Amino acid sequence: MVVESLRGEKLSYREAESKFGVANSRILAWERIYLTEGPEGLYIERRGRGSTGRPRKLPKEVEEDLLAENQRLKAELAYLKKLQALVSEREQRNKKK
């Protein structure tokens, strides 16, 4: 009713705010919904963020693949750390000579 009055009577947002006792920001939001979805869009409940529910479980093979990749990456990281330590140790020995 507010949006239709706003558009039909060519009211400003301030006039509609004082006439209906509704915040200006709320009227703007209603008008945006009205223009994009039509009057039926205003009947949809829109409070809160909406529940995404419990996260879905991954299929067993995907979970196993991810765990295997995680282990491989951990091993690769450990190898690279050891390699870096050996290279820096060799560089320090060469600097002392």
Long-range contacts (C-beta under 8 A, 24 or more apart in sequence): 2-27, 2-30, 3-27, 3-30, 3-31, 3-34, 3-42, 4-39, 6-31, 7-31
